[in-house]
Amino acid sequence: MSCDRRVISLRFNQDQGCFSCCMESGIRIYNLEPLVEKSHYDTEMVGSVSQCEMLFRTNILAIVSGGARPKMPDNILHLYDDSKKKVFMEIKFSSSIRAVRLRRDNFSNFRIVVALLNKIHVFSILYPTQELFSLETRDNYKGLCEVSPLASAQKEVLIFPGHKLGSVQIVDISNTEQGISSAPVYIAAHKNELACLALNQQGTKIATASCQGTLIRVWDTSSRNLLQELRRGSDAATVYCINFSRDSDYLCCSSDKGTVHIFAIKQTNLNKRMAMSNVGILGKYGESQWGLAHFTVSAECACLCAFGPQNSVYALCLDGTAHKYVFSSEGICNMEVFDVFLDVDDDDDEF
């Protein structure tokens, strides 16, 4: 793959119907159903880019430079208006930006969450722009943070790694004033460092994985109780991505093993379990819930996964490939589409 076609990062938008592709050669924005390129920003316009967060399907993009040909330092956040083809706001931080998340409160106001190495900043973009609050965190090299995306969510929460090893901090952002936030609460999720976090659309469930990568735990954001423990596998792995389905009935995850696992969250009886004769011998391991279904992609590169309509799952890989599988409640999983999204243009009507 040429340098200009090298993908630096991929990111689904909040409804998982679009995704951004950050490259050495700029940014591409794609629609998933059908798979078409909707926007293209070359290096002359944006330089090489390490992060791009979409605000649903609006014209607003949050962009962080990176790669070999950046136009700006990676401690400056650009807010870009696609309809006007220009940057309308810059926010400078004291250190490199590790992650950016957006949520919409209403048509005239949205919020930005910015994760630095050991600090989280939350802004309200309603003129004039206000920083609502900031919080110190443990060193967060991966930039782990998620915010409930919908104004109509049952719970409006922000999650990120807590100060204690393996913990998740939960902050209620529904009643924030400038400089003030509600008291944070914590979940002791794992004994090892966190590797991946996910939050459902409703803001009621959190999924966590540690650097061990064998288990995914699902938690209730209100009670902070453990709801489910799901076994990705028995060998250690790097978990790249966890996502809930929009109705929170299912969960998917991807890892460096090249396998995308699908778990049932609502009807847990659909998940596979060890044969009863082995449970007593294997103890807690034998009692684990294993995936309802799974499929395989390339183990050579990172992969993101998310749910589509009618029991479908997308997997997008840094090698430029797009995979779509459909699964049944019986655990049957079949490929529906394979494509190379870097080769797709706005005249392609597949997917």
Secondary structure as GFF3:
##gff-version 3
##sequence-region A 1 351
A	DSSP	three_ten_helix	3	5	.	.	.	ID=ss1
A	DSSP	beta_strand	7	12	.	.	.	ID=ss2
A	DSSP	beta_strand	18	23	.	.	.	ID=ss3
A	DSSP	beta_strand	26	31	.	.	.	ID=ss4
A	DSSP	beta_strand	36	41	.	.	.	ID=ss5
A	DSSP	alpha_helix	43	46	.	.	.	ID=ss6
A	DSSP	beta_strand	47	54	.	.	.	ID=ss7
A	DSSP	beta_strand	60	70	.	.	.	ID=ss8
A	DSSP	beta_strand	76	81	.	.	.	ID=ss9
A	DSSP	beta_strand	86	92	.	.	.	ID=ss10
A	DSSP	beta_strand	99	106	.	.	.	ID=ss11
A	DSSP	beta_strand	109	115	.	.	.	ID=ss12
A	DSSP	beta_strand	119	125	.	.	.	ID=ss13
A	DSSP	beta_strand	130	136	.	.	.	ID=ss14
A	DSSP	beta_strand	146	147	.	.	.	ID=ss15
A	DSSP	beta_strand	157	161	.	.	.	ID=ss16
A	DSSP	beta_strand	167	172	.	.	.	ID=ss17
A	DSSP	beta_strand	185	188	.	.	.	ID=ss18
A	DSSP	beta_strand	194	199	.	.	.	ID=ss19
A	DSSP	beta_strand	205	210	.	.	.	ID=ss20
A	DSSP	beta_strand	215	220	.	.	.	ID=ss21
A	DSSP	beta_strand	226	231	.	.	.	ID=ss22
A	DSSP	beta_strand	239	244	.	.	.	ID=ss23
A	DSSP	beta_strand	250	255	.	.	.	ID=ss24
A	DSSP	beta_strand	259	264	.	.	.	ID=ss25
A	DSSP	three_ten_helix	268	270	.	.	.	ID=ss26
A	DSSP	alpha_helix	276	282	.	.	.	ID=ss27
A	DSSP	three_ten_helix	283	285	.	.	.	ID=ss28
A	DSSP	beta_strand	289	290	.	.	.	ID=ss29
A	DSSP	beta_strand	293	296	.	.	.	ID=ss30
A	DSSP	beta_strand	303	308	.	.	.	ID=ss31
A	DSSP	beta_strand	312	317	.	.	.	ID=ss32
A	DSSP	beta_strand	321	327	.	.	.	ID=ss33
A	DSSP	beta_strand	333	340	.	.	.	ID=ss34
A	DSSP	three_ten_helix	341	343	.	.	.	ID=ss35
###
